[in-house]
């Protein structure tokens, strides 16, 4: 019985108020930063900058608001294991997703007027060209 | 639970632990098992959302231009406000768990109330956004019939009071399907403009078309849309509604369970010895926040 009081107080870590407020302020600052980042063009890295900020924000929430840093390590294993499967899922799906795009474009081109077929074939090979189709020509057909 | 515990076990072992179920030895064991359970549930939630994030990634890898164009329809300031609202609600939730652990009953009920209100504000902003999408005709898949261009420019702004059908000029090289405001294939501006004059477009149409382009670039001066309007813009809105819709359902579910523990907290059921439901509902609410932390830049801040 003597250990019971100790145990119920030791059930979980109590987060200090200062930490909670600081994490909140950091999250607000990072939200402002991610909106502000849209004013700058990092070229192909725009997405990575936005995702890096989001990952930092999510980590702060998980580690401090969700107590994972002070938690039973087994919960961390469960969570990180989940992230491994998420990255396998999305990563493997992305490995070949652009491989069939030119075939689909050809298929679409056949449905539209015949003169468009060649143009679409030219423009449909890589998705780089999809990113910034030159005005008036390119993969969209005109 | 207490009576069951007392009947099936030694009364003196659990007599002081009102909330300790009979199949646990200690409150810590009960808490740790419950917490592991909620973490396992949260992994299934993350995997559920990752299916939609996967769809997003595949479509964006294949059609980046669709995402770069269609996101101009979204109001990034409403998205930013909702991000701050959810982050603040995460603070009040985490603070609420602390209040429960310290036995601050009044503070706990107040903080849960604020968290609930934040969920309400989030859903109200979401409602305003969905209403705009509805009135602009920018819905999912086959329901994508935009009446306006990203700048909020209407048919009448572009083509005059007669609307597109009456005023869209027949362009020499345009396939029959290319009408700016008709249906999912929205590629009016992929057509190079014919010269004005007796054989080409009317001067009035050219003027209106220029006004439209100006409007488009005025809306977002840092990143005006200059290229052709891409095909299959409806893909973006299908993904937008699926992702934000599923997230919105999770916010509603979160509000329901927060309301439930708020009721229990007001009855004084939680304290330093037993705050498990507050902690577990909080963990769920933080995951809802994390999903939005990723949705906001992926949907609203594309550039």
Interface residues (C-beta under 8 A of the other chain):
Chain A: X1 X4 X7 X8 X9 X10 X11 X12 X14 X15 X17 X20 X21 X23 X24 X27 X28 X31 X34 X35 X37 X38 X39 X41 X46 X50 X51 X53 X54 X57 X58 X61 X62 X64 X65 X66 X67 X71 X72 X74 X75 X78 X79 X81 X82 X83 X85 X86 X89 X90 X93 X94 X97 X98 X101 X112 X113 X127 X130 X131 X132 X133 X134 X135 X136 X138 X140 X141 X142
Chain B: X12 X16 X17 X26 X27 X28 X31 X32 X35 X36 X39 X40 X42 X43 X46 X47 X50 X51 X53 X54 X57 X58 X61 X62 X63 X64 X65 X68 X76 X80 X83 X84 X87 X88 X90 X91 X93 X94 X95 X97 X98 X101 X102 X173 X175 X177 X187 X190 X191 X192 X222 X223 X226 X227 X228 X230 X231 X272 X273 X275 X279 X282 X283 X286 X289 X290 X293 X294 X296 X297 X298 X301 X302 X303
